[in-house]
Amino acid sequence: MMKPSRMGEHTRCVRAGERLDRSVGGVTTPLHTASAYMACQDVEGAYRYPRYGNIPTQMAPADKLAALEGGQAAMVMASGMAAISSALLSVLNAGDHAVLQADLYGGTHRFLLAELSRLGIGYSLVADADPARLEAAVTPRTRAVYVETPSNPLLRVVDLEGVAAMARRRGLVSMVDNTFASPINQKPLALGCDLVIHSGTKYLNGHSDLNCGAVAGAAPLMASVRERAVNFGGTLNTYDCFLLERGMKTLALRMAKHNENAMAVAEFLAARPGVSAVHYPGLPSHPGHDVAKRQMRGFGGMLSFELACAPEAARAFVDGLELALEAVSLGGVETLVCFPAVTSHAKMSREERLAIGVTDTLVRLSVGCEDADDIIADVRRAMDAAGIA
Ligand SMILES: Cc1ncc(COP(=O)(O)O)c(C=O)c1O
């Protein structure tokens, strides 16, 4: 079989990592449901056991992701938060310190507040994160720098090559939440970053029917991530691994459509009266556009926009949408809409939210794989009906 490093992107999606069962000739990785194996050891010599993540059904999507991210190793986990917590705690010990960008997914923010502090791990949150501002927050105890780009929900872009270079110079482990971009649009490891993290619930699976996460990187760092995931029990069960591998086979195809559709919707919104700001890295007006052009191969399916109206009119707009479904989460084939203030960032105080730009009239769209014309028509009609013009 061709080495994944020699495969094109679509071929990696379809074939990398697969564990075909030649004894029966099926063309997909079989779903191994057993939790007990008869003294059967994997390549690393550990007995096969689902919590160890070494069942072939679990290894297939992990190796597919490693191939797509260009990492030596990857592990799939029970959620994006399992991936984030395992990655951070693979490096940080009591007394250590981490530097993170301030506008992170709300759940990550919550993890810092509720868990890192309790474990005696310090951290600094850096607004308008760029490599220089992140470096200014580094202390002698800092061990890790963590960014999310594009960020949820304001699509802020962080210069990953700059962060990686700073981390190397200061002896830090650099971690990137690559959920919004997906490995098709952005490859942080190739830009010099150390660990890449996903909420696989989103684009990797792509069908809004699975909660999972993943981490990829170089083998020595991944050994510690794996140990944390196994000890905390955050491994992904085999049924979900089967679904995840199936979803990932069409990742490159789906991302091409997400990229195309989101660009069309962003351009429509940017020209629409009543919309005071559109946050999409593909628009030349986006402050991170130049960096995004350098480090991304597509700008993704996520965007958010600010409505210049009262919160009641914004509510009426979302209520009036017919194709776009109001829901938390993102990255599936169906277009989803939400108010981040009451979903992803609901656990933040109003002051914290406003400080990072999450207002009450900020709308986030996860642009799906329907026809762009249908999505735009839905948005136009609901805006007209809500009197937003
Ligand atoms: C950017 C980002 N990272 C991580 C997560 C957490 O992932 P999960 O819900 O799969 O734990 C999310 C969830 O919305 C997210 O948007």
The ligand as an SDF file (V2000), in Angstrom:
LIG
                    3D

 16 16  0  0  0  0  0  0  0  0999 V2000
  -12.9760   25.4700   18.7270 C   0  0  0  0  0  0  0  0  0  0  0  0
  -13.5080   24.4140   19.6390 C   0  0  0  0  0  0  0  0  0  0  0  0
  -12.6520   23.6690   20.3460 N   0  0  0  0  0  0  0  0  0  0  0  0
  -13.0890   22.7010   21.1900 C   0  0  0  0  0  0  0  0  0  0  0  0
  -14.4210   22.4530   21.3760 C   0  0  0  0  0  0  0  0  0  0  0  0
  -14.8690   21.3970   22.3470 C   0  0  0  0  0  0  0  0  0  0  0  0
  -15.2300   20.2440   21.6610 O   0  0  0  0  0  0  0  0  0  0  0  0
  -16.2540   19.1360   22.2250 P   0  0  0  0  0  0  0  0  0  0  0  0
  -17.5830   19.7970   22.3830 O   0  0  0  0  0  0  0  0  0  0  0  0
  -16.1980   18.0760   21.1910 O   0  0  0  0  0  0  0  0  0  0  0  0
  -15.7170   18.6850   23.5430 O   0  0  0  0  0  0  0  0  0  0  0  0
  -15.3630   23.1910   20.6420 C   0  0  0  0  0  0  0  0  0  0  0  0
  -16.8130   22.9340   20.8010 C   0  0  0  0  0  0  0  0  0  0  0  0
  -17.6450   23.6770   20.3520 O   0  0  0  0  0  0  0  0  0  0  0  0
  -14.8860   24.2020   19.7610 C   0  0  0  0  0  0  0  0  0  0  0  0
  -15.7440   24.9560   19.0370 O   0  0  0  0  0  0  0  0  0  0  0  0
  1  2  1  0
  2  3  1  0
  2 15  2  0
  3  4  2  0
  4  5  1  0
  5  6  1  0
  5 12  2  0
  6  7  1  0
  7  8  1  0
  8  9  2  0
  8 10  1  0
  8 11  1  0
 12 13  1  0
 12 15  1  0
 13 14  2  0
 15 16  1  0
M  END
$$$$
